[in-house]
Amino acid sequence: MTIRYSHAYSVGFEVSSSQSDGEDVTGNQLRMAIINRLSKLTDSELAEACGAPFDTHEVE
C-alpha cells in the first residue's frame, strides 16, 4: 500500500472595503477576489504564490 499525504497551502488575495476591520466583506466578495486572483495566474505563478505547504499529514 502506498502512503499518501494531504498538504495544506495558502494563497494571498485582497478585498477592498469601507470598514477598517473588514466586517463588511461578504462571502461573495471573498469568493470573487479568490477567483479573480487565481484566474490571472499561470500554473507556475500559482505554485510560487502558494509556496510550500504550511501543514502536512498522512492520509489513512
The first five atom37 places (N, CA, C, CB, O) and aatype in JSON, in Angstrom:
{
  "aatype": [12, 16, 9, 1, 18, 15, 8, 0, 18, 15, 19, 7, 13, 6, 19, 15, 15, 15, 5, 15, 3, 7, 6, 3, 19, 16, 7, 2, 5, 10, 1, 12, 0, 9, 9, 2, 1, 10, 15, 11, 10, 16, 3, 15, 6, 10, 0, 6, 0, 4, 7, 0, 14, 13, 3, 16, 8, 6, 19, 6],
  "atom_mask": [
    [1, 1, 1, 1, 1],
    [1, 1, 1, 1, 1],
    [1, 1, 1, 1, 1],
    [1, 1, 1, 1, 1],
    [1, 1, 1, 1, 1],
    [1, 1, 1, 1, 1],
    [1, 1, 1, 1, 1],
    [1, 1, 1, 1, 1],
    [1, 1, 1, 1, 1],
    [1, 1, 1, 1, 1],
    [1, 1, 1, 1, 1],
    [1, 1, 1, 0, 1],
    [1, 1, 1, 1, 1],
    [1, 1, 1, 1, 1],
    [1, 1, 1, 1, 1],
    [1, 1, 1, 1, 1],
    [1, 1, 1, 1, 1],
    [1, 1, 1, 1, 1],
    [1, 1, 1, 1, 1],
    [1, 1, 1, 1, 1],
    [1, 1, 1, 1, 1],
    [1, 1, 1, 0, 1],
    [1, 1, 1, 1, 1],
    [1, 1, 1, 1, 1],
    [1, 1, 1, 1, 1],
    [1, 1, 1, 1, 1],
    [1, 1, 1, 0, 1],
    [1, 1, 1, 1, 1],
    [1, 1, 1, 1, 1],
    [1, 1, 1, 1, 1],
    [1, 1, 1, 1, 1],
    [1, 1, 1, 1, 1],
    [1, 1, 1, 1, 1],
    [1, 1, 1, 1, 1],
    [1, 1, 1, 1, 1],
    [1, 1, 1, 1, 1],
    [1, 1, 1, 1, 1],
    [1, 1, 1, 1, 1],
    [1, 1, 1, 1, 1],
    [1, 1, 1, 1, 1],
    [1, 1, 1, 1, 1],
    [1, 1, 1, 1, 1],
    [1, 1, 1, 1, 1],
    [1, 1, 1, 1, 1],
    [1, 1, 1, 1, 1],
    [1, 1, 1, 1, 1],
    [1, 1, 1, 1, 1],
    [1, 1, 1, 1, 1],
    [1, 1, 1, 1, 1],
    [1, 1, 1, 1, 1],
    [1, 1, 1, 0, 1],
    [1, 1, 1, 1, 1],
    [1, 1, 1, 1, 1],
    [1, 1, 1, 1, 1],
    [1, 1, 1, 1, 1],
    [1, 1, 1, 1, 1],
    [1, 1, 1, 1, 1],
    [1, 1, 1, 1, 1],
    [1, 1, 1, 1, 1],
    [1, 1, 1, 1, 1]
  ],
  "atom_positions": [
    [[0.84, -1.18, 0.0], [0.0, 0.0, 0.0], [0.89, 1.25, 0.0], [-0.96, -0.01, 1.22], [1.84, 1.35, 0.78]],
    [[0.58, 2.2, -0.87], [1.33, 3.44, -0.98], [0.86, 4.44, 0.06], [1.2, 4.02, -2.39], [-0.34, 4.65, 0.23]],
    [[1.81, 5.06, 0.74], [1.47, 6.1, 1.72], [1.09, 7.36, 0.96], [2.66, 6.36, 2.71], [1.77, 7.76, 0.01]],
    [[0.0, 8.0, 1.38], [-0.46, 9.24, 0.78], [-0.44, 10.35, 1.82], [-1.89, 9.07, 0.18], [-0.57, 10.09, 3.02]],
    [[-0.26, 11.58, 1.36], [-0.18, 12.73, 2.25], [-1.16, 13.82, 1.81], [1.25, 13.29, 2.3], [-1.4, 13.99, 0.61]],
    [[-1.7, 14.52, 2.75], [-2.56, 15.68, 2.49], [-1.78, 16.93, 2.89], [-3.92, 15.58, 3.27], [-1.26, 17.02, 4.0]],
    [[-1.71, 17.9, 1.98], [-0.95, 19.12, 2.19], [-1.87, 20.32, 2.23], [0.12, 19.29, 1.1], [-2.77, 20.44, 1.39]],
    [[-1.67, 21.22, 3.18], [-2.45, 22.45, 3.28], [-1.6, 23.63, 2.79], [-2.94, 22.69, 4.74], [-0.46, 23.8, 3.23]],
    [[-2.17, 24.42, 1.89], [-1.5, 25.58, 1.31], [-2.3, 26.84, 1.59], [-1.3, 25.39, -0.21], [-3.48, 26.77, 1.96]],
    [[-1.67, 27.98, 1.42], [-2.39, 29.25, 1.49], [-1.97, 30.09, 0.29], [-2.11, 30.0, 2.84], [-0.88, 29.93, -0.26]],
    [[-2.86, 30.98, -0.1], [-2.57, 31.9, -1.2], [-3.16, 33.26, -0.82], [-3.14, 31.38, -2.58], [-4.27, 33.33, -0.3]],
    [[-2.42, 34.32, -1.09], [-2.87, 35.66, -0.73], [-3.77, 36.27, -1.8], [0.0, 0.0, 0.0], [-3.61, 36.02, -2.99]],
    [[-4.71, 37.08, -1.35], [-5.57, 37.85, -2.22], [-6.05, 39.04, -1.42], [-6.77, 37.0, -2.77], [-5.85, 39.09, -0.2]],
    [[-6.69, 40.0, -2.07], [-7.14, 41.18, -1.34], [-8.56, 41.56, -1.71], [-6.21, 42.35, -1.6], [-9.03, 41.3, -2.82]],
    [[-9.23, 42.18, -0.76], [-10.59, 42.68, -0.94], [-10.63, 44.09, -0.34], [-11.67, 41.73, -0.26], [-10.14, 44.31, 0.76]],
    [[-11.2, 45.03, -1.07], [-11.37, 46.39, -0.55], [-12.72, 46.51, 0.15], [-11.25, 47.45, -1.7], [-13.71, 45.92, -0.28]],
    [[-12.74, 47.29, 1.22], [-14.0, 47.52, 1.93], [-13.96, 48.9, 2.57], [-14.25, 46.43, 3.01], [-12.95, 49.6, 2.52]],
    [[-15.08, 49.29, 3.16], [-15.16, 50.62, 3.77], [-14.96, 50.57, 5.29], [-16.49, 51.27, 3.45], [-14.99, 51.61, 5.95]],
    [[-14.76, 49.39, 5.84], [-14.54, 49.27, 7.28], [-13.12, 48.75, 7.54], [-15.59, 48.33, 7.93], [-12.66, 47.82, 6.89]],
    [[-12.44, 49.37, 8.5], [-11.04, 49.03, 8.76], [-10.86, 47.6, 9.25], [-10.47, 49.98, 9.78], [-9.79, 47.02, 9.06]],
    [[-11.88, 47.02, 9.87], [-11.76, 45.65, 10.37], [-12.29, 44.61, 9.37], [-12.51, 45.52, 11.67], [-12.24, 43.42, 9.66]],
    [[-12.78, 45.05, 8.21], [-13.26, 44.12, 7.19], [-14.59, 43.47, 7.5], [0.0, 0.0, 0.0], [-14.99, 42.52, 6.83]],
    [[-15.3, 43.98, 8.51], [-16.58, 43.39, 8.9], [-17.62, 43.44, 7.79], [-17.12, 44.11, 10.11], [-18.56, 42.64, 7.79]],
    [[-17.48, 44.36, 6.84], [-18.46, 44.49, 5.76], [-18.14, 43.62, 4.54], [-18.55, 45.92, 5.34], [-18.87, 43.67, 3.55]],
    [[-17.06, 42.85, 4.59], [-16.7, 41.97, 3.47], [-17.62, 40.75, 3.49], [-15.2, 41.55, 3.55], [-17.78, 40.09, 4.52]],
    [[-18.21, 40.46, 2.34], [-19.14, 39.34, 2.24], [-18.46, 38.1, 1.7], [-20.32, 39.71, 1.35], [-17.36, 38.16, 1.14]],
    [[-19.11, 36.98, 1.87], [-18.61, 35.74, 1.3], [-18.47, 35.82, -0.21], [0.0, 0.0, 0.0], [-17.51, 35.31, -0.78]],
    [[-19.42, 36.47, -0.85], [-19.37, 36.63, -2.3], [-18.16, 37.47, -2.71], [-20.66, 37.26, -2.81], [-17.5, 37.15, -3.7]],
    [[-17.87, 38.53, -1.97], [-16.68, 39.35, -2.28], [-15.41, 38.53, -2.14], [-16.62, 40.6, -1.36], [-14.51, 38.62, -2.97]],
    [[-15.33, 37.73, -1.09], [-14.16, 36.87, -0.9], [-14.02, 35.88, -2.05], [-14.26, 36.12, 0.44], [-12.93, 35.71, -2.61]],
    [[-15.13, 35.23, -2.41], [-15.12, 34.25, -3.5], [-14.67, 34.89, -4.8], [-16.5, 33.62, -3.67], [-13.82, 34.35, -5.5]],
    [[-15.23, 36.05, -5.11], [-14.88, 36.72, -6.37], [-13.42, 37.17, -6.38], [-15.8, 37.92, -6.6], [-12.76, 37.1, -7.42]],
    [[-12.91, 37.62, -5.24], [-11.5, 38.04, -5.16], [-10.57, 36.84, -5.35], [-11.21, 38.72, -3.81], [-9.54, 36.95, -6.01]],
    [[-10.93, 35.71, -4.76], [-10.12, 34.5, -4.92], [-10.14, 34.04, -6.37], [-10.62, 33.36, -3.99], [-9.09, 33.76, -6.95]],
    [[-11.33, 33.96, -6.97], [-11.45, 33.54, -8.37], [-10.68, 34.48, -9.28], [-12.93, 33.49, -8.79], [-9.98, 34.02, -10.19]],
    [[-10.8, 35.77, -9.05], [-10.1, 36.76, -9.86], [-8.59, 36.57, -9.76], [-10.48, 38.19, -9.42], [-7.89, 36.58, -10.77]],
    [[-8.1, 36.4, -8.54], [-6.66, 36.21, -8.33], [-6.17, 34.95, -9.03], [-6.33, 36.13, -6.83], [-5.16, 34.99, -9.74]],
    [[-6.86, 33.84, -8.84], [-6.43, 32.57, -9.43], [-6.5, 32.57, -10.95], [-7.26, 31.45, -8.88], [-5.65, 31.98, -11.6]],
    [[-7.5, 33.23, -11.51], [-7.67, 33.22, -12.96], [-6.57, 33.99, -13.68], [-9.02, 33.82, -13.32], [-6.36, 33.79, -14.88]],
    [[-5.85, 34.85, -12.98], [-4.8, 35.65, -13.6], [-3.42, 35.0, -13.52], [-4.74, 37.01, -12.95], [-2.46, 35.49, -14.11]],
    [[-3.31, 33.89, -12.79], [-2.01, 33.26, -12.58], [-1.8, 32.08, -13.52], [-1.87, 32.81, -11.14], [-2.71, 31.28, -13.74]],
    [[-0.58, 31.96, -14.05], [-0.22, 30.74, -14.76], [0.0, 29.64, -13.71], [1.08, 30.94, -15.66], [0.04, 29.93, -12.51]],
    [[0.14, 28.42, -14.15], [0.38, 27.33, -13.2], [1.64, 27.56, -12.37], [0.48, 26.01, -13.94], [1.65, 27.33, -11.17]],
    [[2.7, 28.02, -13.02], [3.95, 28.24, -12.28], [3.82, 29.42, -11.31], [5.11, 28.49, -13.24], [4.37, 29.38, -10.22]],
    [[3.09, 30.47, -11.71], [2.86, 31.6, -10.8], [2.01, 31.18, -9.61], [2.18, 32.76, -11.55], [2.24, 31.64, -8.49]],
    [[1.04, 30.3, -9.84], [0.21, 29.8, -8.74], [1.05, 28.99, -7.76], [-0.95, 28.94, -9.29], [0.92, 29.15, -6.55]],
    [[1.91, 28.11, -8.29], [2.78, 27.33, -7.42], [3.68, 28.25, -6.59], [3.63, 26.35, -8.26], [3.91, 27.99, -5.41]],
    [[4.2, 29.3, -7.21], [5.04, 30.26, -6.48], [4.23, 31.03, -5.44], [5.69, 31.23, -7.47], [4.72, 31.27, -4.33]],
    [[3.0, 31.43, -5.78], [2.16, 32.18, -4.85], [1.79, 31.34, -3.63], [0.89, 32.66, -5.56], [1.67, 31.86, -2.53]],
    [[1.6, 30.05, -3.83], [1.24, 29.16, -2.72], [2.44, 28.79, -1.87], [0.59, 27.89, -3.25], [2.32, 28.64, -0.65]],
    [[3.59, 28.65, -2.49], [4.79, 28.28, -1.75], [4.7, 26.86, -1.2], [0.0, 0.0, 0.0], [3.96, 26.02, -1.72]],
    [[5.46, 26.61, -0.15], [5.47, 25.29, 0.47], [4.23, 25.11, 1.34], [6.75, 25.09, 1.32], [3.66, 26.09, 1.82]],
    [[3.8, 23.87, 1.54], [2.64, 23.65, 2.41], [2.95, 24.08, 3.84], [2.22, 22.17, 2.38], [4.08, 23.94, 4.31]],
    [[1.93, 24.61, 4.54], [2.13, 25.0, 5.93], [1.76, 23.88, 6.89], [1.31, 26.24, 6.25], [2.02, 23.98, 8.09]],
    [[1.16, 22.81, 6.37], [0.83, 21.66, 7.19], [0.71, 20.44, 6.29], [-0.49, 21.9, 7.99], [0.24, 20.54, 5.16]],
    [[1.12, 19.3, 6.8], [1.03, 18.04, 6.07], [0.72, 16.93, 7.05], [2.35, 17.73, 5.29], [1.25, 16.9, 8.16]],
    [[-0.15, 16.02, 6.63], [-0.4, 14.83, 7.45], [-0.66, 13.63, 6.55], [-1.6, 15.05, 8.41], [-1.08, 13.77, 5.4]],
    [[-0.38, 12.47, 7.09], [-0.58, 11.23, 6.37], [-2.08, 10.92, 6.28], [0.17, 10.07, 7.05], [-2.82, 11.08, 7.25]],
    [[-2.49, 10.48, 5.1], [-3.89, 10.13, 4.88], [-4.04, 8.63, 5.1], [-4.37, 10.53, 3.44], [-3.27, 7.83, 4.56]],
    [[-5.01, 8.27, 5.89], [-5.23, 6.84, 6.17], [-6.01, 6.18, 5.08], [-5.95, 6.65, 7.49], [-6.28, 4.98, 5.15]]
  ]
}
